[in-house]
Amino acid sequence: MEKNAEKDVKFGTDGWRGIIARDFTMGNVRRAAQAIADYLKEEAAKPRAQRKPYLAGPVIVGYDRRFASEMFAREVAQVMQGNKFKTILSTEVFPTPALSFLTKKLKGPGVMVTASHNPAAYNGIKIKIDGRAAQEDVTSAVESWLDKTQPVKAGGFQEKSFRDAYLSYIKSRVNVAAIRARLKRPVVVDYLYGAASGLLEELVNSKKISAIHAERDPLFGGLHPEPVETYLKDLKEAVKREKALVGIALDGDADRVGVVDENGKYYTPCQVFPMLIEYLVEKKKLRGKIVQSVSMGYLSKRQAKAYGLDFEELPVGFKHVAERIAAGEAAFGGEESGGYAWKGGIAERDGLLTGLLLVEMCLTLKKTPSQILSGIEAKYGRSCFKRMDLHLSKPVPDKAAYAAKITKKLPKKIAGSDIQELVNIDGLKIILAEGHWILIRPSGTEPLLRIYAESDSPQKTQDMLDLARKWAGAGAALEVAA
């Protein structure tokens, strides 16, 4: 059986990712695909009453614009067909949320070849089931099947375009016709060379949509295809140059979104999520629980209190948010990396859909993004959020033990504020008297430490990050480098 020196196939927060030609190889892709097939066969062999109903349909295989993604996807399709599953391969690049939608529509599992927002050297595989990311019980079961059987390949799988079906779904969730009729100022969309390129123009069908970084470039123009401020300089400049209403950025597989206002200012997810909630509650009359990753901000919590809605923080990873929405336990979900969802559709983050909702919001309210955010902050306070990523000499093996070490070193006051609460969800979150907070979160699988902070002023947020960095190095007992 073909194996690679870097042979581990490990499904993390949302999929398995590896460096192309080092650990993301044809051999390892076949191993992963065979493990998925073996898991599906195991599920199919269960008594009918115990089978998962959303595994009944065909296996749908999709891919993004990365180097050799289509070739890897064909390999996956051949393995699935070789294991006697009805398999359909997309005839074109499409976003990961499109694949998630298809798994719900066709009641079958999906395999997406993508490394999402990771650098160009990476590729990966995401497993989608029932309109969302596969939960840990599924990915753990898949990993347990690795190398149990020899990969089997066969041709004869079906190839089909799903573009129209996905765009129809988007139109069912956002009033595209109203956007087209009301749009007077440009909207700039930065595709970051990713899988959704051209879709916003096709949906809105207006000359007011202006796209950048829409061509195919497997090197992503030297950028990481991640819609965070570091990589959105061109979008900021385009918005100001074109006097646009808003700038929308999508990541490599278009499940995440970044937002730039009419002045060229980047909005953090801790600002975007409250804007979405306010609009969905006030104008769409949506009601229900608000759930968010523990790395998100306090404005949404204040909104929940003001509207009398339940609120819950979850571990990092959109699959935890999606699980609550899919179960009907939540109406709104958000995460710090720019993923959002709300009830009424699939329980999946979708950057294209969210971007369109933001445009609809501006046009319906007849306000610019800065005016909408000003209204939010007037009601709930100001949000100044920042994240710092630190590299460690080795991964932190035990998050709970690490958090305990940090807890022992905490002073009584931080930046002049009393500690109100300590939250041990996916790291250590320190909540201060004003609701300001710091989260120190080791990766667990990578030699990486993320520190997050939010307060009502940029300087205070930076001061909190600087303090946390000192504790983080001491708590890890490791050499920490910026």
C-alpha positions as CSV (number, residue, x, y, z in Angstrom):
1,M,0.0,0.0,0.0
2,E,1.4,3.4,-1.0
3,K,2.3,5.6,2.1
4,N,4.1,8.9,2.5
5,A,6.7,9.8,5.0
6,E,4.3,12.4,6.4
7,K,1.5,9.9,6.6
8,D,-0.8,11.2,9.2
9,V,-4.3,12.1,8.0
10,K,-6.0,14.0,10.8
11,F,-9.3,15.8,10.5
12,G,-9.1,18.9,12.7
13,T,-11.5,21.8,13.3
14,D,-12.9,21.5,9.8
15,G,-11.1,18.9,7.7
16,W,-7.7,17.5,6.9
17,R,-5.1,19.8,5.4
18,G,-1.5,19.2,4.3
19,I,1.3,20.6,2.2
20,I,0.9,19.5,-1.4
21,A,3.5,16.9,-2.5
22,R,4.7,16.5,1.1
23,D,1.8,15.1,3.0
24,F,-1.2,16.0,0.7
25,T,-0.3,13.5,-2.0
26,M,-2.3,11.2,-4.3
27,G,-1.4,8.3,-2.1
28,N,-2.7,10.0,1.1
29,V,-5.8,11.3,-0.7
30,R,-6.6,7.7,-1.8
31,R,-6.1,6.6,1.8
32,A,-8.4,9.3,3.1
33,A,-11.0,8.5,0.4
34,Q,-11.0,4.8,1.2
35,A,-11.4,5.5,4.9
36,I,-14.4,7.7,4.1
37,A,-15.8,4.9,1.9
38,D,-15.3,2.3,4.6
39,Y,-17.0,4.5,7.2
40,L,-20.0,4.9,4.8
41,K,-20.2,1.1,4.2
42,E,-20.1,0.5,8.0
43,E,-23.0,2.9,8.4
44,A,-24.9,1.3,5.5
45,A,-24.6,-2.1,7.0
46,K,-26.4,-1.1,10.2
47,P,-30.1,-2.0,10.7
48,R,-32.4,0.4,8.9
49,A,-33.6,2.0,12.2
50,Q,-30.0,2.9,13.1
51,R,-28.8,4.2,9.8
52,K,-28.2,7.9,9.4
53,P,-30.9,9.0,6.8
54,Y,-28.7,11.7,5.3
55,L,-26.2,9.1,4.1
56,A,-28.8,7.6,1.7
57,G,-28.1,9.6,-1.4
58,P,-25.1,9.8,-3.8
59,V,-21.6,10.9,-2.8
60,I,-21.0,14.4,-4.1
61,V,-17.4,15.5,-4.8
62,G,-16.4,19.1,-5.2
63,Y,-13.2,21.1,-5.5
64,D,-11.8,24.6,-5.3
65,R,-9.3,26.5,-7.4
66,R,-6.1,25.3,-5.8
67,F,-3.3,23.6,-7.6
68,A,-4.4,20.2,-8.8
69,S,-7.7,20.3,-6.9
70,E,-9.7,18.8,-9.8
71,M,-7.2,16.0,-10.2
72,F,-7.4,15.2,-6.5
73,A,-11.2,15.3,-6.6
74,R,-11.2,12.9,-9.5
75,E,-9.1,10.5,-7.4
76,V,-11.6,10.8,-4.6
77,A,-14.5,10.1,-7.0
78,Q,-12.7,7.1,-8.5
79,V,-12.2,5.6,-5.0
80,M,-15.9,6.2,-4.1
81,Q,-17.1,4.6,-7.4
82,G,-14.7,1.7,-6.8
83,N,-16.4,1.1,-3.5
84,K,-19.7,0.9,-5.4
85,F,-21.1,4.2,-4.2
86,K,-23.1,6.3,-6.7
87,T,-20.7,9.2,-7.1
88,I,-21.2,12.6,-8.7
89,L,-18.3,14.9,-9.4
90,S,-18.9,18.6,-10.0
91,T,-18.0,19.7,-13.5
92,E,-16.7,23.1,-12.2
93,V,-15.2,24.7,-9.3
94,F,-17.7,25.8,-6.6
95,P,-17.7,27.0,-3.0
96,T,-17.8,24.7,-0.1
97,P,-21.2,26.0,1.1
98,A,-22.6,24.8,-2.3
99,L,-21.4,21.3,-1.5
100,S,-23.0,21.5,1.9
101,F,-26.3,22.6,0.3
102,L,-26.2,19.6,-2.1
103,T,-25.7,17.1,0.8
104,K,-28.9,18.4,2.3
105,K,-30.8,18.5,-1.0
106,L,-29.6,15.1,-2.3
107,K,-29.5,13.4,1.1
108,G,-25.9,12.2,0.5
109,P,-22.5,12.8,1.9
110,G,-20.1,15.3,0.4
111,V,-16.3,15.4,0.0
112,M,-14.7,18.8,-0.8
113,V,-11.1,19.2,-1.9
114,T,-10.0,22.5,-0.5
115,A,-7.7,24.0,2.0
116,S,-10.0,26.8,2.7
117,H,-8.1,30.0,3.8
118,N,-4.7,28.3,4.1
119,P,-1.7,29.4,2.0
120,A,-1.2,28.2,-1.5
121,A,1.1,25.4,-0.6
122,Y,-1.7,23.6,1.1
123,N,-4.7,21.5,0.0
124,G,-7.1,19.5,2.0
125,I,-10.4,17.5,2.3
126,K,-13.6,18.5,4.1
127,I,-16.4,16.0,4.8
128,K,-19.9,17.4,4.7
129,I,-23.0,15.7,5.9
130,D,-26.6,17.0,6.2
131,G,-25.8,20.5,5.0
132,R,-22.9,21.1,7.4
133,A,-19.4,19.9,8.5
134,A,-19.2,16.4,9.7
135,Q,-19.1,16.2,13.5
136,E,-16.2,14.7,15.5
137,D,-17.9,11.3,15.8
138,V,-17.9,11.0,12.0
139,T,-14.3,12.2,11.5
140,S,-13.0,10.1,14.3
141,A,-14.7,7.0,12.8
142,V,-13.2,7.9,9.4
143,E,-9.7,8.1,10.9
144,S,-10.2,4.7,12.6
145,W,-10.6,3.2,9.2
146,L,-7.3,4.5,7.7
147,D,-5.3,1.7,6.1
148,K,-7.8,-1.0,7.1
149,T,-8.5,-1.8,3.5
150,Q,-6.7,-1.3,0.2
151,P,-8.0,1.7,-1.9
152,V,-10.2,0.6,-4.8
153,K,-10.6,2.7,-7.9
154,A,-13.1,2.6,-10.7
155,G,-14.4,4.9,-13.4
156,G,-17.9,5.5,-14.5
157,F,-18.9,8.1,-12.0
158,Q,-21.3,10.8,-13.0
159,E,-20.2,14.4,-13.7
160,K,-22.7,17.2,-13.3
161,S,-23.0,21.0,-12.9
162,F,-24.7,22.2,-9.7
163,R,-24.2,25.9,-10.2
164,D,-27.8,26.8,-10.9
165,A,-29.1,24.8,-8.0
166,Y,-26.8,26.6,-5.6
167,L,-27.6,30.0,-7.0
168,S,-31.3,29.3,-6.7
169,Y,-30.8,28.5,-3.0
170,I,-29.0,31.8,-2.5
171,K,-31.8,33.6,-4.2
172,S,-34.3,31.9,-1.9
173,R,-32.6,33.4,1.2
174,V,-31.8,37.0,0.1
175,N,-33.9,39.4,-2.0
176,V,-31.5,39.6,-5.0
177,A,-34.1,41.4,-7.1
178,A,-34.5,44.1,-4.6
179,I,-30.7,44.5,-4.4
180,R,-30.5,44.9,-8.1
181,A,-33.3,47.5,-8.2
182,R,-32.0,49.6,-5.3
183,L,-28.3,49.5,-5.9
184,K,-27.0,52.9,-6.8
185,R,-23.4,52.8,-5.5
186,P,-20.8,50.2,-6.4
187,V,-20.2,47.1,-4.3
188,V,-16.7,45.8,-4.5
189,V,-16.1,42.1,-4.0
190,D,-12.7,40.7,-3.4
191,Y,-12.7,37.0,-4.3
192,L,-9.1,36.5,-3.2
193,Y,-8.7,34.3,-6.3
194,G,-11.1,31.8,-4.7
195,A,-13.9,29.4,-5.7
196,A,-16.8,31.9,-5.7
197,S,-15.3,34.1,-8.4
198,G,-18.0,35.5,-10.7
199,L,-20.9,34.3,-8.6
200,L,-21.9,37.7,-7.1
201,E,-22.0,39.4,-10.5
202,E,-24.1,36.5,-11.8
203,L,-26.5,36.7,-8.9
204,V,-27.1,40.5,-8.9
205,N,-26.6,41.0,-12.6
206,S,-25.7,44.7,-12.1
207,K,-22.9,46.8,-13.4
208,K,-22.5,48.2,-9.9
209,I,-20.8,45.0,-8.8
210,S,-17.0,45.5,-9.1
211,A,-14.8,42.4,-8.7
212,I,-11.1,42.2,-7.8
213,H,-8.8,39.2,-7.6
214,A,-11.3,37.2,-9.6
215,E,-9.0,35.4,-12.0
216,R,-7.6,31.9,-11.3
217,D,-4.2,32.0,-9.6
218,P,-3.2,28.9,-7.6
219,L,-0.6,31.1,-5.8
220,F,-3.4,33.5,-4.7
221,G,-1.4,36.5,-5.9
222,G,1.1,36.0,-3.0
223,L,-1.7,36.4,-0.5
224,H,-3.3,34.0,1.9
225,P,-6.9,33.6,0.7
226,E,-8.2,34.7,4.2
227,P,-10.6,37.6,4.5
228,V,-8.8,39.3,7.4
229,E,-7.5,42.9,7.4
230,T,-3.9,41.8,6.7
231,Y,-4.8,40.7,3.2
232,L,-7.4,43.2,2.3
233,K,-5.3,46.3,1.4
234,D,-6.5,46.1,-2.3
235,L,-10.1,45.9,-1.2
236,K,-9.8,48.9,1.0
237,E,-8.3,51.0,-1.7
238,A,-10.8,49.8,-4.3
239,V,-13.7,50.7,-2.0
240,K,-12.4,54.3,-1.5
241,R,-11.4,54.7,-5.1
242,E,-14.9,53.7,-6.4
243,K,-16.8,55.4,-3.6
244,A,-18.4,52.0,-3.0
245,L,-21.2,51.3,-0.5
246,V,-19.4,48.3,0.9
247,G,-16.5,45.9,0.3
248,I,-17.0,42.2,0.6
249,A,-14.2,39.6,0.8
250,L,-14.5,35.9,0.5
251,D,-11.9,33.2,1.4
252,G,-10.6,30.5,-0.8
253,D,-13.6,28.2,-0.6
254,A,-16.1,31.1,0.1
255,D,-17.5,30.0,3.5
256,R,-16.0,33.0,5.3
257,V,-16.6,36.7,4.7
258,G,-14.7,39.9,5.5
259,V,-16.3,43.3,5.5
260,V,-14.9,46.8,4.6
261,D,-17.1,49.8,5.1
262,E,-17.6,52.7,2.7
263,N,-14.6,54.5,4.2
264,G,-12.3,51.6,3.6
265,K,-12.3,50.5,7.2
266,Y,-12.2,46.8,8.0
267,Y,-14.8,45.5,10.4
268,T,-14.0,42.6,12.8
269,P,-16.4,39.7,13.1
270,C,-17.2,41.0,16.6
271,Q,-18.7,44.0,14.8
272,V,-20.2,42.2,11.8
273,F,-22.1,39.6,13.8
274,P,-24.1,42.2,15.9
275,M,-25.0,44.0,12.7
276,L,-26.4,40.8,11.3
277,I,-28.3,39.9,14.5
278,E,-29.9,43.4,14.7
279,Y,-31.1,43.3,11.1
280,L,-32.4,39.7,11.3
281,V,-34.2,40.5,14.6
282,E,-35.6,43.9,13.7
283,K,-36.4,43.5,10.0
284,K,-36.7,39.7,9.5
285,K,-38.4,39.1,12.8
286,L,-36.1,36.2,13.6
287,R,-36.1,35.0,17.1
288,G,-34.2,32.3,19.0
289,K,-31.0,31.5,20.8
290,I,-27.7,33.2,19.8
291,V,-24.7,30.9,19.8
292,Q,-21.1,31.9,19.1
293,S,-17.5,30.7,19.4
294,V,-15.8,31.5,22.7
295,S,-13.4,33.8,20.7
296,M,-16.3,36.1,19.7
297,G,-17.3,39.4,21.4
298,Y,-19.6,40.9,24.0
299,L,-21.9,43.0,21.8
300,S,-23.9,39.9,20.7
301,K,-24.3,38.9,24.3
302,R,-25.7,42.3,25.2
303,Q,-28.1,42.0,22.3
304,A,-29.3,38.7,23.5
305,K,-30.0,40.3,26.9
306,A,-31.8,43.3,25.4
307,Y,-34.0,41.1,23.2
308,G,-34.6,38.4,25.9
309,L,-32.9,35.7,23.8
310,D,-30.9,32.8,25.2
311,F,-27.1,33.0,24.6
312,E,-24.3,30.4,24.6
313,E,-20.6,30.3,23.9
314,L,-19.1,27.2,22.3
315,P,-15.6,25.8,21.5
316,V,-13.9,27.2,18.4
317,G,-15.0,25.6,15.2
318,F,-18.1,26.3,13.2
319,K,-19.2,22.7,13.4
320,H,-20.2,23.4,17.1
321,V,-22.3,26.3,16.0
322,A,-23.8,24.4,13.1
323,E,-24.8,21.5,15.4
324,R,-27.0,23.9,17.5
325,I,-28.6,25.4,14.5
326,A,-29.2,22.0,12.8
327,A,-30.9,20.7,15.9
328,G,-33.2,23.7,16.0
329,E,-31.7,24.9,19.3
330,A,-30.3,28.2,17.9
331,A,-31.4,30.9,15.4
332,F,-28.1,32.8,15.0
333,G,-24.6,31.6,14.9
334,G,-21.2,33.2,14.5
335,E,-17.5,32.6,14.8
336,E,-14.4,34.8,15.0
337,S,-13.0,33.6,11.7
338,G,-15.8,35.2,9.7
339,G,-18.4,32.5,9.5
340,Y,-22.1,33.2,10.1
341,A,-25.4,31.3,9.8
342,W,-29.0,31.9,10.7
343,K,-32.0,29.6,10.7
344,G,-34.2,29.1,7.6
345,G,-31.5,27.4,5.4
346,I,-28.7,24.9,5.9
347,A,-26.7,25.0,9.1
348,E,-23.6,26.2,7.3
349,R,-21.5,29.3,7.1
350,D,-21.7,30.9,3.7
351,G,-19.6,34.0,2.8
352,L,-21.5,34.7,-0.4
353,L,-24.9,34.6,1.3
354,T,-23.7,36.7,4.2
355,G,-22.2,39.3,1.9
356,L,-25.4,39.6,0.0
357,L,-27.4,39.9,3.3
358,L,-25.1,42.8,4.3
359,V,-25.8,44.6,1.0
360,E,-29.5,44.0,1.4
361,M,-29.2,45.3,4.9
362,C,-27.6,48.6,3.8
363,L,-30.2,49.1,1.0
364,T,-33.2,48.2,3.2
365,L,-32.1,50.5,6.0
366,K,-30.9,53.1,3.6
367,K,-27.7,53.4,5.6
368,T,-24.0,52.8,5.1
369,P,-22.1,50.2,7.1
370,S,-20.6,52.9,9.3
371,Q,-24.0,54.3,10.1
372,I,-25.3,50.9,10.9
373,L,-22.4,50.1,13.2
374,S,-22.6,53.5,14.9
375,G,-26.2,52.7,15.8
376,I,-25.2,49.3,17.2
377,E,-22.4,50.8,19.3
378,A,-24.7,53.5,20.6
379,K,-27.0,50.8,21.9
380,Y,-24.6,48.2,23.1
381,G,-21.1,49.8,23.4
382,R,-18.0,50.0,21.4
383,S,-16.0,46.9,20.2
384,C,-12.3,47.0,19.6
385,F,-11.2,43.5,19.0
386,K,-7.7,42.1,18.1
387,R,-6.0,38.8,17.8
388,M,-2.3,37.9,18.2
389,D,-0.8,34.6,17.0
390,L,2.3,33.3,18.6
391,H,4.5,30.4,17.6
392,L,5.7,27.9,20.2
393,S,8.6,25.5,20.1
394,K,6.1,22.6,20.3
395,P,2.3,22.1,20.7
396,V,0.6,22.5,24.0
397,P,-0.5,18.9,24.8
398,D,-3.1,19.6,27.5
399,K,-5.2,22.7,27.2
400,A,-6.8,22.2,30.6
401,A,-3.4,21.9,32.4
402,Y,-2.1,24.9,30.5
403,A,-5.2,27.0,31.5
404,A,-4.6,26.0,35.1
405,K,-1.0,27.2,35.0
406,I,-2.1,30.6,33.5
407,T,-4.9,30.9,36.2
408,K,-2.4,30.7,39.0
409,K,-0.3,33.6,37.5
410,L,-3.2,36.0,37.1
411,P,-3.1,39.3,39.0
412,K,-6.1,40.5,40.9
413,K,-6.7,43.3,38.4
414,I,-6.0,43.5,34.7
415,A,-5.6,46.9,33.0
416,G,-7.2,48.4,36.1
417,S,-10.3,46.1,36.0
418,D,-11.4,43.4,38.3
419,I,-11.7,39.8,37.0
420,Q,-15.4,39.0,36.9
421,E,-15.3,35.4,35.5
422,L,-13.0,32.7,34.2
423,V,-14.4,30.6,31.4
424,N,-12.6,27.3,30.5
425,I,-14.0,26.6,27.1
426,D,-11.3,25.8,24.5
427,G,-8.6,27.6,26.5
428,L,-8.9,30.3,29.2
429,K,-11.2,33.3,28.7
430,I,-10.8,36.0,31.3
431,I,-13.8,38.3,31.6
432,L,-13.4,41.7,33.3
433,A,-15.9,43.8,35.1
434,E,-16.9,45.9,32.1
435,G,-17.4,42.7,29.9
436,H,-14.0,43.3,28.3
437,W,-12.1,40.0,27.9
438,I,-8.9,38.1,27.0
439,L,-8.9,34.6,25.6
440,I,-5.7,32.5,25.6
441,R,-6.1,29.4,23.4
442,P,-3.5,26.9,22.4
443,S,-4.0,25.1,19.1
444,G,-3.6,21.6,20.6
445,T,-2.3,20.1,17.3
446,E,0.1,22.9,16.1
447,P,2.9,24.8,17.9
448,L,0.6,27.8,17.9
449,L,-1.0,30.0,20.5
450,R,-3.8,32.5,19.8
451,I,-4.5,35.4,22.1
452,Y,-7.7,37.4,21.6
453,A,-8.9,40.5,23.4
454,E,-11.8,42.9,23.2
455,S,-12.4,46.2,25.0
456,D,-13.9,49.6,24.2
457,S,-10.6,51.2,23.1
458,P,-7.8,50.1,20.8
459,Q,-5.1,51.0,23.3
460,K,-6.7,49.0,26.1
461,T,-7.2,46.0,23.8
462,Q,-3.5,46.2,22.9
463,D,-2.4,46.6,26.6
464,M,-4.5,43.5,27.4
465,L,-2.8,41.5,24.6
466,D,0.6,42.6,25.8
467,L,-0.1,41.4,29.3
468,A,-1.6,38.1,28.1
469,R,1.5,37.4,26.0
470,K,3.7,37.5,29.2
471,W,1.4,35.0,31.0
472,A,1.1,32.9,27.9
473,G,4.8,32.3,27.6
474,A,5.1,31.5,31.3
475,G,2.1,29.2,31.4
476,A,3.3,27.2,28.4
477,A,6.9,27.0,29.8
478,L,8.0,27.3,26.2
479,E,9.9,29.7,24.2
480,V,7.4,32.1,22.5
481,A,8.2,34.0,19.4
482,A,6.1,36.6,17.6
